[in-house]
Amino acid sequence: MTTTNDPTAPASAPTFTTSRAVLADALATVGLAISTRPAVPLLGAVLLEGRDDGRLTLSGFDYETVITVTIPDAATVAGRVLIDHSETVRVLSALVKGKSKRQADATPVTITAPAPDAPRMSVNGYTVPVTAYPLGDYPTLPDAPPPVAQFNRGAFTAELGRVLCAVGDDVTLPTLTGVNMELSDQGLTLAATDQHRLAVAHVPTVPGSAAAPSTMLVLGSLLDKVAKKLTGEHLTLGHDRGLVSLSSGAVTAVTRPIGSAFVKYRARIPSPPASFTADRAALLALVEQAQAISKAKREANPLVTITVDAGALVVAPLLSERSTDVAPPELTAKTDGYPNAIRFAFNPAYLTDALAAITGDTATVHTQTIPTKPVVITETGARPGDGTAYRHVLMPVRLS
């Protein structure tokens, strides 16, 4: 690795060198656990720890979550330094200003601390001081809990993405802001609900990965952000002592689970007698078109209706005026269990999310023959009672 050590730093001063791209990405990742408006300035800091084996770890902590990124072969002199996170990000950007992205990304960056309160950053012979905080005042970081299961990282993030759309955002109902993670010998079941819909997905464990039964409720917004920063082939889940950890590649996140029990959702997944199956992309396009028409008509409470008849569906916006004049095209569908035509009404945004989460060419919607009862959207061939299938429960809107 090319280094640009500060020649004025004492030989024993903690010194860390890596490329701008690697450092910037690490700062962005640990920044997920650093408040932009910390209650005390110290919590706006990033902890840099260089080890004798050359590893450099960056950590951010907000008392609820600690995120750590490990950079190999970056610590030329071991030691610790605590520096202001947002200032470091800004200075790093300023020191490569004027360079192309390729040049900037490859530029070596050295951070050294001749004294604990006097760290500085050097790039291409340009040295700038950065704000430091007393190491002794920084809280002790929690250790990652012991691993309980391992998953394919790509499979985990894909299935997580299918349930995140159902996570609630009402902080007065913290249970609904989380993703329930239930581990069993069959794998990991993910579930989320905002009271209007429920999404459930399943992730198998890596063969040979033991999984003791456990349940944890983790903040959905945190999982969403952290999952995007994971790059390893596998993901290790840890759980113990009131802590949950996700570790993949160079990134480890440790957080406190939400301290309340998730809803008993399995009883809320019906097994309806009727169903219709249609081309997923075509159905999604019709729902989005109906939603766009509602927006164009400036409907205050846009709704999309799906009328199911023998072998066909009609998707239409429900307009507040002259709704009967709307004449959309039919979509061919496989229908089963409908003695008569039936019309369902949905929030178009919720329906779009549900259909977008289906990965197959077709989607199946399992319904009652009463248009106000919950429907279950699955991959074609899956049943609402399949514990390892993706299931999206959606409540239709009652029409007056």
N, C-alpha and C positions, 0 to 999 in steps of 0.2 A: 504494500500500500504506500502510495506517495505521501510524505509527511511535510508539514510546514511548521515545524516547532518554533516557538517563540525563543529566540536566542538570549533574551534578557531574563528568562525565567530560571530560578534555581533548579539544580538537577533533581531535587526531591519534590518539586512542585507537581501536584496532580496535573497530568497532561493527556488530553484526548484528541485524537485526530481521525477524521473520516471525511467523506465527500459531502458537499452541501445537500445533495439529493437525499442521501441516507439520513443525515441529521434532521433535515426539514420534515421528512416523513415521520421520523421518530417523535419529533416535537409535536406534530399534528396528532399523532396517536395518543400520546400521554396527555395531551391537552383535553381529551375527552373527560378526564377526571380532574381538571383544573378549572375553577370558576373564573370567568372573565371579570367578575366583580366579587372577589373574595371578601368574606367578613373581616378577615385580617390579612394584611399583605403577604404574610408567610405562606398562606394557602394558594397564593398565585405563583408559587415557585415550582421549579422542576429540579429534582434531585439527580445529580450525575454521580455515579459510583464506578470507578475503574478498578478492576481486579488484576491480580498478579498474572493471571493467564491471558491477559489482553482484552478480556471482555469489558465492554462499557454498558452499563444499564442506565436508562433514563426512567424516572418514576414520577407520576403525578398522583395526588391524593386529595380528596375532599371530605374525609372522615367517613364516607359511605363506600367509596370505590377507590381502589388503587390500580393503576394501569402501568405496566412495566414493559419496556422494549429493550431487548438485548442486541447490541451491535458487536460482532466478533472482531478481534484484532484492531481495536480502536483505542485502547488504553496503553499509551506508551510509558506512562508513569502512573501507578495505581494511586488511588485517593478518592476523596469525596468533596463535592462542592455543591452548594445550593444557590441557584440563580433564578432571577425573575423570568418567568416563562414567556409572557407576551413581549417583553423587551428583547429577549433573545431572538424570538421569531422575527421581530422587526429589524433588528440589527443584522441578522443573517441575510435578510432580503436586501437590505441597503448595501451590504458589502459586495454583492454580486450584480448590482444595478449596472446596466449597460452591456452586459454579456448576453449572448444568445442563450436560450434555455439549455441547449446541449452543453455549452461551455460552463454555464452556471452550475448545472447538475454535477459536473465532473470536478468542479473546483474543490481542492482540499481545504478543510476548515479545522483550525486547532483552537481548542479552549484550554487554557491553563490557569492555575491559581497560585501565583507566587506567595500569596497569603490568603487565608480563608475568606477575608472580606474584600479581596481585590482581584477577582477573576477577570480575564480578558479573552477576547476572541480575535484571532488573526486569520486573515485571508489575503493571499497574494502580497504579503509584506505590509498590509494595512492592519493595524491593531487598534481595537476599540475596547474600553472597559465595559463590563456589564454589571448590573446591580446584583449584589449578593445578600443573603440572609444568614443569620447564625445557625449553624448546623445543630447546635444543642437545643434550639427552640423548636425544631421540626418534630412533628409527632412520629412515633415509631410505626413503621408500616406493618400491616398484618401479613403474616406468611400465608401462602396459598394452602388451602386445605388439601388433604390427601386425595389422589385421583380415585374416582369411583367407576368411570367408564370412558371408553374411547370410541370416536366416530370418524367416519370420513368427513373431512371438513367441508367439502363441496356439498355433500348430501345434507349436512346439518344446516348450512346457511340457506340452501334452497328450500328446505322444509320450514325453517324459521320464517323465511320471506312469505310463505303462504299463510301464516297465521298472524303476522304483524298487522295486517290491514284491519283486524278485528280488535286490536288493543284500544282501550278507552283512553281519553285524554283528560278526564275529570279528576283533578288531584284530590278532590274531596271524597272520592271513592277509590282509594289507592289499590284495592284488590283488582279493580278493572284495568289498571294501568300496567299490569304485569302479564308475563307469559308463564303459565304453569308448566313446569318441567317435571314429569313423573317418570321415574326410572324403574324398569322391571327387567326380568330376565328376557323379555321379548324386545327390549330396546327403550327408546325415549319417546314419550308421548308429549307433544307440545299442544297447548290449548290457550286460547285468548277469547275474551268476549267484552263487548261494550254495552251489553244488554239488548242491543238491536240485532246482533248477529253473533255467531259462535263459530270459530274455526279450529279444527283439530287436525294435527299432522303427526306422522310417526317417522322416527329415524332409527334404523337398526344399528346396533353396536358393531364395531370391528370384530371379525371372528377371533375368538380367544380372549376378548376383553370381558372380564367378569363385571357384572352389574348388580350390586346389592340394591334392593328396593329402597327408594327414597323419593321425596317430593320437595320441590323448591319453587318459589314464586319470585321471579326476577323482573325488574323494571324493563318493560318492552322497549322504551326509547333507548336505553343503554345497550341492550342486546342488538338493536338495529345498527347503532353506530359502531359497536365493537366488531360485529360480524364482518363489516366492510373492511376492517383492518387486518383480518386474519388471512394468512397466506400459506400456512403449512398444509401438508397432505392430510394430516390427521388433526383432530381436535380432542383434547383431553378435558373432561369435566371433573371438577373436584367439589366435594361437599362435606362439611363438618363444622362443628362449633359455631353455627350461625353464620357461616360464610359459604359462598359459592364461587368457583373459579372456572374460567375458560382459558385454555392455553393452546396456542397453535403457532408453530414457527417461532418467530422472535417475540411474539406478543403474549402477555399474560394479564388477564383482568381478574381482580378479586373484588367481590362486592357483597354487601349484606342483602339477604333476600327481604322481600316485603313481609312484614310481620303480621300477616293475616292469612286465613285459609281461603283458597280459591273456591268458587261456587261448585256445587255438586252437579257438574254439567252432563254427565252421561245420561241421567234420567231425562235430560232436555233434548236428547237426540231421538226424534221419532223414527218409526219404520213405516212410512206411508205406503198405502196399497197401490197408488197410481204413479206413473212416471212419464216423462217425455225426454227424448234424446234428439239432439240436433247438432249440426256442425258448430263447433265452439266459436270459431273465428267469425262465421256469418252471424251467429246469434249475438255475439259481443258487438259486432259492427252495427247491428240494428238497434241494440240498446243505446249505444253511444250516439247514433243518429237521432233517436227519439229524444235523448237528453239534450242534444244540440238544438232540436226544434223547440223544446220547452224553454231553453235559454233565449232563443231568438224571439219567442213570443213573450218573454219576460214573465214567465209563470213564477209566482211567489213561492209555491211549494211544488216543485216539479215531481211528477210521478210517471212511471213507465208501466204500461199494462202488457201482459202476455195472455192472449186468448188461445186456449188449447182446444182444438177440434180434431176429428179423426184424420191423422196423417199430416197435420199442418199446424203451424203457429202463426199468430199475427202479433207483432210487436209494435206498439204505438204510444205516443205521448198522450197523457190525459190532460186535455186542455180545459181551462175553466170556462171557455166560451166555444160553442160550435164544435164540441168534441166529436159529435157524430159525423161531422163532415170529413174527418180524417180518414183517409183510405190508403193504408200502407200495403205493401206486397206481402204475400204469404211466404213462409219459410217451411220447406218440407221437413218433417220430423217423424220419428217413430214414437207413437203414443200408445199407452197401455193403461187400461183401467178407468177410462173416462166414458161413462154412459151418455153424457151430454157435453156440449161445449161449456167451458168454464173460463172465467177471466180472473187473473191475479194482478195485483198492483204492487209495485215495489219502488223503494227509493232507488233511483237509477245509479247513484254513486255506489251504494252497497252492492247492487247486482253486478255492476261492472267489476268491482273488486273480486267478487266471488268467481265470476267467469274467467277473469284474468289469472286466477290462481290454479285453474285447471290446466294441465299440461298436455293432455291428449288432443286428438283431432276433433273429438266430439265430447260433449258434456251431457250428463244425465241429471235431470231435476226430478227428485222424488217428492210427490205431493199427496195431500189428502184430496178428497173430492169436495172439500169445503174451502173456499178461497181465502179464509182468514187464518188457517192453521199453518204452522211452520213448515217450510220446505227444506229439503236437504239436497245440496248440489255436490255431486261426486264425479270422479272419473267414470267413464262408461265401463260397465262390468263390475263396479264396486257397489256394495250395499251399505246403507246407513249404519248397520250393526257391525261392519268390519272394523275391528280394533286397530288394524294397521293401515287402513285406508285414509286418504284425505277426505274430510267431511266439512262442509260449510253450511251451517244452519242459518236460515234467513227468515225473518218474520215478514209476511206480506202486510201491506197497509190496508186497513179496513176502509172500504168505500161506503159513504153514506147513501 
